[in-house]
């Protein structure tokens, strides 16, 4: 890769960010389409988020993706939001146009695409439990509500945040939405036992050995398990041992990344190139 003075700069802002496969995925796409651009990681501490976002203009950065924990906090520093970002209350894609920063959210559409295409699962009319209440969980919850789920449970360590997300969903969609705390183990056990789909939208499992703390016996044989982390987490191992249908976050990563790429460039994303790049990189991740 050759970088010159007129090379477009893209990147990803997060904390942590060293685990991200987005640079590999997007740089492969730029190279495949002959786009003179580079995509780099930006490690941004929460206290520096405002300064970093405002600096995108000064440094003439063309666009960035946004990951944990900044998807919600970055909104106050942007000039405009598209409809999906407003509905979700979180941004994972920022593009600079004529000195203004525009925010988008591609997580929800990427999640649904992977759920349908990779998981062969239709959420319409189903009962779902979503673990988490951050930016990714919000995108997933809104996407599921828009897809016509019958009931949506939001489970989070901080029940207040679960309640806020539940209200957001109910405000936009006429869906039964229940907040619950992760430590309300008995209630959560039965809610999972009664559900068709369990989604882990937290970062737990990113480091491999972390545990969510849910009762393994709640994972019944008809449950579909989707973990947004794109590696084999403890949750996915439990699902596999029990013979459950399950899916990791690789497909969602590529799907949301492809949509971000199209927003960045205005060109159709080379989906297969991006997926192959990520799959190859994962072979070397412990």
C-alpha positions in Angstrom: 0.0 0.0 0.0 1.4 3.4 -1.0 0.3 6.5 0.8 0.7 10.0 -0.7 -0.4 13.5 0.2 -3.7 13.1 -1.5 -4.6 9.7 0.0 -8.0 9.7 1.6 -8.0 8.8 5.2 -10.6 6.7 6.9 -10.5 4.9 10.2 -12.2 3.5 13.3 -12.5 5.2 16.7 -12.8 3.1 19.8 -11.4 2.1 23.2 -10.1 -0.6 22.9 -9.6 -0.7 19.2 -6.5 -2.9 18.7 -8.7 -6.0 18.3 -10.7 -4.5 15.3 -10.6 -6.2 12.0 -12.2 -3.3 10.2 -8.8 -1.9 8.9 -8.1 -5.2 7.3 -11.5 -5.4 5.8 -11.7 -1.9 4.4 -8.2 -1.7 3.1 -8.8 -4.9 1.2 -11.9 -3.3 -0.3 -10.0 -0.1 -1.3 -7.3 -2.1 -2.9 -9.8 -4.3 -4.8 -11.5 -1.3 -6.3 -8.4 0.7 -6.9 -9.5 3.5 -4.5 -6.6 5.7 -3.3 -7.4 5.5 0.4 -6.2 4.1 3.7 -8.1 3.0 6.8 -6.4 3.1 10.2 -7.4 2.5 13.9 -7.7 5.5 16.3 -7.5 4.6 20.0 -9.7 7.3 21.6 -10.2 7.5 25.4 -13.7 8.5 26.4 -12.5 11.8 27.9 -10.9 12.6 24.5 -13.9 11.8 22.3 -15.1 15.4 21.7 -11.6 16.6 20.8 -11.0 13.7 18.5 -14.3 14.0 16.7 -13.9 17.7 16.2 -10.3 17.1 14.9 -11.7 15.0 12.0 -12.4 18.2 10.2 -9.0 19.8 10.9 -7.2 16.7 9.8 -9.4 16.2 6.7 -10.3 12.7 7.7 -12.9 11.5 5.1 -14.8 9.2 7.4 -14.6 6.9 10.4 -16.4 4.0 11.9 -17.3 4.2 15.6 -17.1 1.3 18.1 -17.4 0.8 21.8 -17.8 2.8 24.0 -18.4 5.8 21.7 -21.5 5.0 19.6 -23.8 7.1 21.8 -21.5 9.7 23.1 -20.2 10.8 19.7 -23.7 12.1 18.6 -23.4 15.5 20.4 -20.3 16.3 18.3 -21.9 15.7 14.9 -23.7 18.1 12.5 -26.4 15.8 11.1 -27.9 12.3 11.7 -29.7 10.1 9.3 -33.0 8.5 10.2 -31.5 5.2 11.4 -29.0 6.9 13.7 -31.8 9.1 15.2 -34.0 6.1 15.8 -31.3 4.0 17.4 -29.7 6.8 19.3 -26.2 5.6 18.3 -23.8 6.1 15.4 -21.3 3.7 14.0 -20.4 5.5 10.8 -19.3 9.2 10.3 -18.7 10.8 7.0 -17.3 14.3 6.4 -18.9 16.3 3.6 -18.1 20.0 3.0 -16.8 20.4 6.5 -19.8 18.8 8.2 -19.9 15.5 10.0 -22.8 13.2 9.1 -23.7 10.3 11.4 -25.2 7.0 10.3 -26.0 3.6 11.8 -25.4 0.4 9.8 -25.4 -2.0 12.7 -29.1 -2.8 12.6 -29.2 -3.5 8.9 -26.0 -5.5 9.1 -27.5 -7.6 12.0 -30.7 -8.4 10.2 -28.9 -9.3 6.9 -26.7 -11.7 8.7 -29.6 -13.2 10.8 -31.5 -13.9 7.6 -28.7 -14.8 5.2 -26.3 -16.6 7.5 -28.6 -17.8 10.2 -31.7 -18.5 8.1 -33.8 -17.1 10.9 -36.8 -14.9 10.5 -37.5 -12.9 13.7 -41.1 -11.9 12.7 -43.5 -13.1 15.4 -40.7 -14.4 17.6 -39.8 -13.8 21.3 -36.3 -12.4 21.7 -33.9 -11.6 24.5 -31.1 -9.1 23.8 -28.2 -8.9 26.3 -26.9 -5.4 26.6 -28.1 -1.8 26.3 -25.3 0.0 24.6 -25.0 1.2 21.0 -24.9 -2.2 19.4 -27.8 -3.5 21.5 -29.9 -0.4 20.6 -29.3 -1.0 16.9 -30.2 -4.7 17.3 -33.3 -4.0 19.4 -34.6 -1.4 17.0 -33.9 -3.6 14.0 -35.7 -6.6 15.6 -38.7 -4.4 16.5 -38.9 -3.1 12.9 -38.8 -6.7 11.7 -41.9 -7.6 13.7 -40.8 -9.5 16.8 -43.6 -10.5 19.1 -41.8 -9.7 22.4 -38.4 -8.1 23.1 -36.6 -8.4 26.4 -33.6 -6.1 27.1 -31.3 -7.5 29.8 -28.5 -5.4 31.1 -26.3 -5.1 34.2 -27.7 -1.6 34.8 -31.4 -2.0 34.6 -31.9 1.8 34.2 -30.1 1.6 30.9 -32.3 -1.4 29.9 -35.4 0.7 30.7 -34.2 3.6 28.6 -33.7 1.3 25.6 -37.0 -0.4 26.1 -38.7 3.1 26.1 -36.9 4.0 22.9 -38.1 0.8 21.2 -41.7 1.3 22.4 -41.7 5.0 21.3 -40.9 3.9 17.7 -42.7 0.6 17.5 -45.8 -1.1 19.0 -44.0 -4.0 20.5 -44.0 -5.7 24.0 -40.6 -4.6 25.4 -39.4 -5.7 28.9 -36.3 -4.4 30.7 -34.6 -6.8 33.2 -31.3 -6.7 35.1 -28.8 -9.4 34.4 -28.6 -10.3 38.1 -32.4 -11.0 38.2 -31.4 -14.5 37.4 -34.7 -16.3 38.0 -36.6 -13.9 35.8 -34.0 -13.9 33.1 -33.9 -17.7 33.2 -37.6 -18.0 32.4 -37.6 -15.2 29.8 -34.8 -17.0 27.9 -36.6 -20.4 28.3 -39.7 -18.8 26.7 -37.8 -17.2 23.8 -36.8 -18.2 20.3 -33.7 -16.0 19.9 -31.0 -14.9 22.3 -28.6 -12.1 21.2 -25.5 -11.1 23.0 -24.9 -7.5 22.1 -22.4 -6.8 24.9 -18.6 -6.9 24.5 -18.4 -9.8 26.9 -16.5 -12.6 25.1 -14.3 -10.3 23.1 -11.4 -11.5 25.2 -12.4 -15.1 24.9 -12.7 -16.2 28.5 -15.3 -13.8 29.9 -18.7 -15.1 30.9 -22.1 -13.5 30.8 -23.3 -15.2 33.9 -26.5 -16.6 32.5 -27.8 -20.0 33.5 -26.7 -22.6 30.9 -29.9 -24.5 31.6 -31.9 -21.6 30.1 -30.5 -22.5 26.7 -33.3 -24.8 25.5 -33.1 -26.9 22.4 -35.2 -24.7 20.2 -33.3 -21.5 21.0 -31.2 -19.7 18.3 -28.1 -18.0 19.8 -26.5 -15.1 18.1 -23.3 -13.6 19.6 -22.2 -10.3 18.0 -18.6 -11.0 19.0 -16.9 -12.4 15.9 -15.1 -15.2 17.6 -16.1 -18.4 19.5 -17.2 -17.0 22.9 -18.2 -18.9 26.0 -21.8 -18.4 25.1 -21.3 -19.9 21.6 -19.4 -22.8 23.1 -22.3 -23.5 25.5 -24.7 -23.3 22.5 -22.6 -25.7 20.5 -22.3 -28.2 23.3 -26.1 -28.2 23.6 -26.5 -28.7 19.9 -28.3 -25.4 19.4 -28.3 -23.3 16.2 -25.9 -20.5 16.7 -24.1 -17.7 14.8 -21.2 -15.4 15.6 -20.8 -11.8 14.6 -18.6 -12.3 11.5 -21.4 -11.9 9.0 -22.8 -8.9 10.8 -19.3 -7.3 10.9 -18.9 -7.7 7.1 -22.5 -6.6 6.4 -22.4 -3.5 8.4 -18.9 -2.8 7.1 -20.0 -3.2 3.5 -22.8 -0.6 4.1 -20.3 1.8 5.8 -18.0 1.4 2.8 -20.8 2.3 0.4 -21.6 5.4 2.5 -17.9 6.3 2.6 -17.2 5.9 -1.1 -20.5 5.9 -3.0 -19.4 2.6 -4.6 -20.8 -0.9 -4.3 -18.8 -2.8 -1.6 -16.8 -5.9 -2.7 -18.5 -8.0 -0.1 -16.7 -11.3 -0.9 -13.3 -9.5 -0.8 -14.1 -8.0 2.6 -15.3 -11.3 4.0 -12.3 -13.2 2.7 -10.0 -10.7 4.3 -11.6 -11.0 7.7 -11.8 -14.8 7.6 -8.1 -14.9 6.7 -7.2 -12.5 9.5 -9.1 -14.6 12.0 -6.9 -17.6 11.4 -4.1 -15.7 13.1 -6.2 -14.4 16.1 -5.8 -16.3 19.3 
